[in-house]
Amino acid sequence: MVTGSTGFIGSRLISLLASNGYTVTGLSRRKLDITNNVKYVQADVFDNDQLCQAMKGIEIAFYLLHSMEGTKDQWQEFASRERIQAQNFLQAATKAGVKRIIYLGGLVNDSLDLSPHMRSRKEVGEILASGNIPVTEFRASLIIGAQGGSYAMLRYLVERLRIMVCPSWVKSLAQPIAVDDVIFYLAESLSKPETVGQIFEIGGPDKITYEELMRIYAAYLNKNLFVLQIPFLTTRLSSYWVDLITPVKASLARPLIDSLVHDTVVTDDKITQIIPLKLKSVRESIDIATKEMESSPPKSELKEEKSGFKINQNVIQISLFALAVIGTSYYWLDDRPEVYQTLWLLGSSVWYVAIFMSILLIRNKTRLGYFIAGMISWVTLAFWLFDDFYVVFETSLIASQPNELMTIRNFIGIAVASITVIASHNLFHKVIDYQYKGRPI
């Protein structure tokens, strides 16, 4: 049995096992059709009765479950959810007479104060090994493969940003390993009795920092990358940054980033003596993942809507450009001396830079671009409303009373800013539905 059968690792493992002649059962929360050599059973691991029924007749079970994704509330409880999953699975496996469990966890250093994610991965392994069933545990460093969260985070960050603002964790060492190599280790362990009841550390041939990994991917794309390190940027802030720049949600980015805080390097490579394998380099892994993503992007269900995404995308870029053009009229239509004061000029400069940055990020379809556009449009809307305050209340707020031409211009600007507000709000919430872990719109 392969749990997490439709996931990043599980779907690949099932394909390899089936092609090698094994009779495979895939466990899924959804009802799936039977395919060549693979039978799918529907069960929820939080339902003991369903799980016990699904595991009848199973001899070997691969445990590939996690609870990292979901809503914010679910993510905050992921450690307890993973603990319950592992306990339920062990009970059901014991009842069903399973002879062996093979678990894929994360590469951890037992002497360090681990992140919640890595501590949970380690605890899951300990729970599974606490019963009478022999457990083989593989502890992997960062896994690179199409549809994987780590690869998606890497790809989108490097593709979209030439200047990278990063925290100190980018200096942590890792041994990125190709997903195909991980799958090979898992499948081969079935025929290697010496792997039973053992813990193995697995990683690729390159020992590099995450910053070097980003630079390797940038070189693969023939791009220059400038990295600015900020020590006080926490993993929580980093996950929000990733959420705003890439399609990887903060709920998944947070545990991925947590796992990068400490070095994840192999200290014991005994698995290479039992299962010899020519491991793929980082560049080879990136090349394979990128080509696979291009040839067969993951399927995603697009939601129906009243206003098309592309229409909103064009509207927001045009309206931002229109705001910038309208804003220049302060310096060729306005006769007020205040517009040339230092504070006014400084504010105008920041405003124009923000518009330029938002247009650049919007062209790359990042949520951060829509967020900045929304902030600019709300501030601009309020500013021009206050500039026309005198029309209703016969008193000026931000400067002396504008002339008639500037008053009309303000009302035109207010209309454009309102359109930008609506478009930015729509796109900020919709863009996540139009891209999925590496798949461009």
N, C-alpha and C positions, 0 to 999 in steps of 0.2 A: 504493500500500500504506500502511496505517495500522498501525504497531506499537502495542503496548499497547491493543489494540482493545477490550478489555472494561473499561478503566480509566476514571477520572473524565473525562479529556479525550478519550481515544480514542473512546469509545462515542458521545460527542456529535458529534465531528468526522465519524465515519462516517455518522451519520444525516443531517447537513447535506450532505455530499458526494453521498450517494446521492440525496437529494431534489433536488440540483442537476443530476442526470443523469450524474454520473461513474460509471465502472465501478470499484468499490472492492474491494480484497482486504484483509481483516483478518488480522493475524498474532496468534496466540494459542498459549499452551502447552497449552490444552485443545482438544478436538475440539468444534467448534461447527457448527450447521446453517446452510446457505445461506439468506439472506433476500433481500428485494427489492434487486437491484442490488449485493448484497454477497456475496462468496465468502470464506469463512474458511479459512485454512490453518494447520495445526498444526505448530509448530516451536519449538525451544528455541534461543535466541540463543547459548547456550554450545556448541551443536553445529553446527559449520561446514557439514557435509554437509546437515543438515536446512534450515539457513538458506539455503544456495545453491539448493537445490531449490525452496524456497518463493518465492524472489525472481525466478524465471524469468519473463520477459515484463513485469516491472514497469518503468514509465518514471519515476515520481515516488514517493519514499518519505518518509513522515512519521515522524520519530524521536521517540517519546514514552515511551521506556523509562527506568526508574530502578530502583535496588535498595535503597530506603530501608527497606522493611518486611522482616519476617522475624524470626528468632530473634536473641538478643543477639549470638551469635558471628557470624552473617551480617551484622548491622548494623555491627559493628566492621570488617568487611572490605568495606563497601559501595563505597568508593572504588576498590579494585582490581577489584571485580566490574563496576562501571560502566565502567571502563577497558577491560576485556576485552570487554564487550558492544559498546562503540563500535567497537573494532578489528575484531571479528568481523563486525559489520554493514557496515563500510566495505569489507572484503575481499569479502564476499558481493555487495554492491551493485555493486562494480567488475566482478566476474566476470559478473554478470547484465546488465551494460550499462545500469544505472540512470542517467538523465540529470540527476537533480536530487534533493537531500535537503533537507527542511525540518525544522528542529529547534526544539523549545521548551525553553528553558533558564531560568535564573533571572537576575534583574536584579542585576548585580554592579558594584562600584566597583573597577576594576583597580588603583588606587593603594593600597588597603587590604589588611591582612593578613586574608584571607578565612577563614571557617569551613570545616571539612572538607567540608561539604555543598555550599556555594556554590563552593568551589574545584574540587570534582569536576564540578559542572554546567558550569563554564567549561572545564575540561579536556576534557570530552566534546565540546563544540563545536569545540575545537581539533583533536581527533583526527579528527572527521568532515570538517573542512575541510582536513586534511592531504593528502587524496588528490586525484584529478583530477576528482571530481564537484563541481559548484557547490553550495554550501550556503547556504540562507537560514536565519539564526538569529534567533529571537524571544526576547528576554530579558524575562520578565514579572515584575512585582512580585507581591505577595500576591494570589492568585486566590480569589475568593469564589463559591461555588456549592454546591448540594446535593451531598452525598457527598464533597466535598472535605475533606481533612484540616484545613486552616486554618479553614474555616467550622465544622467539627465542634468543634474546639478552642475557638473563640470562643463558639459557641452554648452548649456545656455549661458552660463556666466562668461565663458571665454568668447563665445560667438557674439554676445551682445555688448560687452564692455571692453574697451581698450585700456581703460584705467580701472584697476581693481582695488577697492578699499577693503582690506582684510584684517582680521584679528590675529593674535599671536599663534593660533592653532595651525596656521598655514606652514609653520616651521616644524610641525610634528612629522616624524618619519612613519612611512607605511610601506608595505610591499604589495602594491596592487596586483590582483590576479585576474586573469581572463575567466569569464563565466564558464566557458567550455572546459577549462582545466578543472574548475571546481566540480562540474558535473562528472567529469571523467573520474576524479577521485571518489566521489560518492558511489558511482556505478561499479567501479572496480573493487571497492571494499567488500562487495557481496561475495566475491570469489576468493577473498583473502582471509582465511580463518585467523591469521595473526593480528588482524585489526579489531577483532571482537574485544569489547571491554576496554578499549584504549582511547586516549585523547590525542589528537594530532593537530599540529599547527600547520596551516597552509598559506603560502603567499607566492607571489611571482618572483622572477629573478632580479628585479630592480628594486633597490632600497632607496626611496626618494621621499622628499617632503611633498605636501599637497601643493605648495607653490611651484615646485619643479614639475609636478604633474600638470598643472595649468599651463606652464610654459611649453611643455612638450606638446600639449594639445594645440596651443596657439601656433607653434612651429608647424604642426601638421596642417593647420589651416593657412599657413603663410601669413600670419598676423603678428604684429608687435604687441606686446603686453607690458603695461607698466603697473607694478604692484606697490601700493602704498599701505604699509602696515600700521594699524592703530591698536595699541596694546589693550585699551579699555573696552574694546568692542566685545561684548559677551556672546555666548552661544545663542542666547535667546534673541538678542538684537540681530545676530548673524542670520538666524532662521527667518526672521521677519524680512530681512534684506533679500534673502533667497526667494521668499514667497512673492516679493514685489517685482523681482527681476526675472524669475523663471516660472514655469508651470508647476514646479515642485512645491506643494503646499507646506506651510510652516510646520504642520503636525508631523510630516515626514522628514523635513529638513532638519528639525531640531535633534532627533536622535541620531541622524546621520552625522551632523556636525559634532554632537557630543562624543561620538566614537572617534573623532579626529583629534580631540583634545590631547590625548596621550599617544605615544608611539605605539604602533601596531606592527611589530616586526617579529618574524619567526626566530625563536631562540632554540628550538629543537626541530630539526628537519628529518626525523627518523622515518617519516612517511615516504621520503624519496627512495629509501632502501627497499621498502615493501612494494610500492607502486612507482616504478621508474617512469618519468614523464618529462619530455622536453617542454618546459614551461614557456609560454608566450611572453615576449617583452611588453612593456607598457605601450609602446608605439604600435606594435602588432595588435594588441588588444583594442586600442582605440580605432585602428583602421578597420578591424573586423566589425566592431560595434557600429561604427558610422555607416559602413556599407550596408550592413543588415538593416539599419533604421531607414536608410534611403530606399532600399529595395522592397521592404515590407513593413511600412509604418504600422504601429498598433492601431487597432480599430477603436473608434470612440464615437459614442452616440451624440449627435448634435441636437440641441434643443430647438424646437420651433419658437419663433418670435415674430413680433409685429414689425419691428424695424430691423433690417439686415445689418449684420456686423460690418460688412464692407462699407455700407452707406454711412454708418456712424463713424467709421474710421476716417473716411474722407471728410465728413462734416467737421470733425474735431480738429483736423489738421488745417483745413481752410479757415475755420473760425479763429484758431490761435494766430495764424498768419494775419488775419484781418484785425485782430486785437493789436498786434504789433504795429501794423500800418496806421490804425486809428490813433494809437498812442503817440506816434511821431508828430501828430498835428499840434501837440502842445508847443512845439518848437518852430512852427511856421504859420499857425493860425492864431495862437494865443498871444494876447498883448499884455499879460500879467508878468511883472518882473519876478514873482516868487518862483516861477518854473525854472529859473536859472540859479537858484540858491543851492548850496552844497548838498544839503540833506535831500532835496528834491531830485537832484541829478544822481545822487548815490542810489536812491530808491528806484529811479528809472533804470539804472544800469543793472541792478539785481533783477528787476522785473523782466528785462529783455533776455538776460542770461537764462532765467527760469523758463521763459517761453521757448528759447532755443533748445534747452536740455529736454523739455517735455516733448517737443516735436521729434527730436532725435530718438528718444526712448519709445515714443508712440509708434514710430516707423518700425521699431523692432518688436512691437506688440508686447511691451512689458507693463505690468500693472502699476509700476512706479511712475511711468509716463502719464498714465491717466490720473493717478493720484496728484501729481504735481499740477497737471492741467486743471484739475478740479479746484485745487487751492488757489491757483492764479486767477481763475475765472471768478471765484467767490470774492476774493480780495478786490479785483478790478471792478466787479459789479457794485460792491459796497462803496468803493472810492468814487466812482462816477455818479452814484446816487447822492452821495454827500456833496459832490461838487455842484449838483443841481438842487441842493437843499433849499436854496433861496426861492425857487419857483413856487413852492408851497408855503414856506415859513418866513419868507422875506428876510432871511439872514444867511450869511455864508459861514461854512464850518471850516473847511480845510485851506482856503485861500480867499482872496478878495473875489467879488462877484464876477463870474465869467461873462464875456460878451455873448450876444445872441447866437452867433455862429457856433461858438464853443458849447453853448447850451444844447443846441440841436445835435451837435456831434456827440455830446455825452449820452443823449437818448438813443442814438444809433449804436453807440458802444455798449450801452446797457442791454440792448436787444441781442447783440452778438455775444456778449458775456453770458447771457441767460442760455443761449443755444449751447455754448461751450460747457456750462454747468451740467445741462441735461445729457449731452453726449458723453462727457467724462464719467458721469455716474453710471450710465448704461454700460459703457465699455469696461469699467473697472470690475463690475460684477459679472460680466458675460465672458470676458476673455479667457477665464479659466476653463470654460466649457468648450473652447475652440482649440485648445492645444493640450497635448498629453505626453509628458515625459519624452520630449525630443521630437514630437511630431509638429511641424510648423503649420500655421493656418494656411 
